[in-house]
C-alpha cells in the first residue's frame, strides 16, 4: 500500500516521519494537489495524509479523493481540535481525523489502525472484483418441460465444486 502526503514545509515532513514508524510503509511526498492526484491510481489501494492548509480546501480535496479513488483512505490532519469541522470531514469521506496536538504514541496508534483498516478494505474489494475466467453456458430447447432448469442448476453446482 502506498502512503502519500502533501509536504508544504520541512517541519511537516520531519513530524510525519517521526510519527509514522512502520517498517513496511514509507511516505511518498508530493508538493501540491495536482501532484497528489497524479500519484493516486483508481485500482490500487492508497492512503493519503492530508494536512490542513491555507493553500487548498482540505475538505474539498478529501471529497475529490474519496469519490475519484474508491480504494484510497484519506486521513485529515489538524494541529488542534479547534481547527476541524467534523461534519464537513464526515461529508467529505475522511477515513479519520488526527490531531497533531495529541501525544505521538496516540497519533502513531491511530495511523497504524487506519493502515490496517485500509489494507482490510482493499482485501475485501479484491474479493468483489469479477473473475476473468468466467464463462456463460446457455441451456435451451424449443419445447417446454424437458429439464432445462435441472440441467442448468446441475451444471452450475458441478462447476462451483471445481473452484
C-alpha atoms as one frame of an Amber mdcrd trajectory, in Angstrom:
protein
   0.000   0.000   0.000   1.223   3.453  -0.919   1.128   6.315   1.612   1.135
   9.810   0.120   1.174  13.236   1.733   1.402  16.842   0.644   4.520  18.437
   2.128   4.415  22.176   2.491   7.426  22.585   4.749  10.259  20.706   6.393
   8.593  20.860   9.830   5.649  18.830   8.497   7.946  16.242   6.852  10.032
  15.715   9.993   6.932  15.463  12.211   5.287  12.854   9.981   8.491  10.834
   9.630   8.716  10.680  13.443   5.080   9.661  13.874   4.747   7.095  11.073
   7.005   4.419  12.458   6.269   1.322  10.426   8.966  -0.748   8.733   6.586
  -1.784   5.935   5.440   1.704   4.954   7.099   4.953   3.981   5.576   8.247
   2.943   5.766   9.462  -0.658   5.879  13.254  -0.565   4.231  15.494  -3.154
   4.345  19.272  -3.314   0.800  20.163  -4.357  -2.724  18.927  -5.042  -2.203
  18.117  -8.738   0.896  16.011  -7.941  -1.201  14.152  -5.369  -3.834  13.207
  -7.960  -1.106  12.026 -10.345   0.275   9.653  -7.696  -3.106   8.069  -6.933
  -4.424   5.194  -9.012  -8.072   4.184  -9.182  -7.477   0.437  -8.891  -4.699
   0.385  -6.250  -5.137   0.885  -2.511  -3.502   4.001  -1.115  -3.586   6.173
   1.960  -3.371   9.954   1.916  -2.295  12.105   4.850  -3.894  15.459   4.139
  -2.744  18.296   6.398  -4.919  21.340   6.912  -3.534  24.116   4.743  -4.217
  27.655   3.608  -3.233  26.758   0.021  -6.150  24.328  -0.542  -9.506  23.400
   0.972  -8.830  20.182   2.860 -12.488  19.085   2.765 -12.802  19.673  -0.985
  -9.604  17.716  -1.730 -10.743  14.886   0.561 -14.093  14.744  -1.238 -12.388
  14.569  -4.649 -10.151  11.750  -3.449 -12.954   9.698  -1.881 -15.154   9.946
  -4.992 -12.447   9.507  -7.649 -10.268   6.913  -5.899 -12.514   4.457  -4.011
  -9.653   2.303  -2.685  -7.923   5.321  -1.121  -8.333   6.199   2.548  -7.812
   9.850   3.471  -6.708  10.951   6.931  -7.193  14.621   7.712  -4.518  16.119
   9.954  -5.118  19.202  12.064  -2.930  20.876  14.670  -5.774  21.081  17.211
  -9.439  20.249  17.667 -10.463  23.891  17.225  -9.460  23.856  13.532 -11.663
  20.968  12.393 -15.301  20.901  11.299 -16.193  17.253  11.961 -19.410  17.443
   9.970 -17.525  18.604   6.870 -14.895  15.897   7.423 -17.565  13.187   7.517
 -19.329  14.568   4.433 -16.006  14.662   2.569 -15.442  10.953   3.229 -12.441
  11.209   5.553 -11.279   7.895   6.982 -10.209   9.570  10.222  -9.201  12.910
  11.697  -5.909  13.105  13.559  -4.849  15.932  15.850  -1.147  16.714  15.920
  -1.526  18.147  19.428  -2.112  14.569  20.688   0.773  12.529  22.139   2.998
  10.929  19.481   2.146   7.405  20.674  -1.575   8.078  20.216  -1.034   9.532
  16.731   1.078   6.520  15.768  -1.589   4.150  17.085  -4.337   5.970  15.120
  -2.257   5.875  11.935  -1.440   2.173  12.306  -5.131   1.411  12.885  -6.038
   3.379   9.750  -3.388   1.462   7.756  -4.850  -1.857   8.942  -8.372  -0.699
   8.021  -7.188   0.393   4.576  -5.467  -2.949   3.941  -8.590  -4.823   5.075
 -10.746  -2.658   2.813  -8.549  -3.395  -0.200  -8.543  -7.131   0.612 -12.352
  -7.133   0.756 -12.568  -5.199  -2.514 -10.412  -7.826  -4.239 -12.985 -10.483
  -3.314 -15.680  -8.396  -5.039 -13.703  -7.998  -8.261 -15.082 -10.084 -11.110
 -13.122 -13.156 -12.085 -11.581 -13.016 -15.536 -12.096 -16.712 -16.233 -15.903
 -16.521 -16.255 -17.922 -18.464 -18.838 -21.506 -18.260 -19.988 -23.267 -21.509
 -20.811 -26.738 -21.430 -22.320 -29.125 -24.327 -21.894 -32.089 -24.133 -24.251
 -34.761 -26.128 -26.028 -37.708 -25.306 -28.257 -40.006 -27.435 -26.143 -41.041
 -26.805 -22.551 -40.767 -29.318 -19.717 -37.680 -31.151 -20.966 -35.425 -30.342
 -17.965 -33.520 -27.186 -18.978 -33.598 -25.769 -15.447 -32.443 -29.062 -13.927
 -29.518 -29.300 -16.337 -28.545 -25.632 -15.754 -28.613 -25.969 -11.955 -26.602
 -29.205 -12.016 -24.013 -27.654 -14.359 -23.657 -24.644 -12.066 -23.261 -26.863
  -8.993 -20.642 -29.012 -10.744 -18.574 -26.014 -11.896 -18.795 -24.444  -8.443
 -17.281 -27.591  -6.892 -14.290 -27.290  -9.227 -13.410 -23.798  -7.988
